[in-house]
Amino acid sequence: MAKGILIALTNPVSPEREAEFNHWYNVVHGSEVGLLKGFAAMTRYKAEVQAVPPSDKPAFGYLAIYDLDDIDDDRATAIVSALRRTGGG
């Protein structure tokens, strides 16, 4: 079995719901992911870009990196399915 990573690029549905989005991702989703077999850790990042011109902002404002343990093709498929059930995919 190999170790792996899963990368997710995300945005809140609107700027007004960014706090709700972050709460769900960090508290709800983060807790659920921690219970899934094969997940070692999740780290999130927020893009802080000084874009010039300002219209050149990145397409995604958030990056989540999931560290995975003991991954094979069947386990990878199960992990993606589990993320979709928790709203993460």
Buried (B, 14 or more C-beta within 10 A) or exposed (E): EEEBEBEBEEBBEEEEEBEEBBEBBEEEBBEBBEEBEBBEEBEBEEBEEEEEEEEEEEEEBBBBEBBBBEBEEEBBEBBEEBBEEBEBE
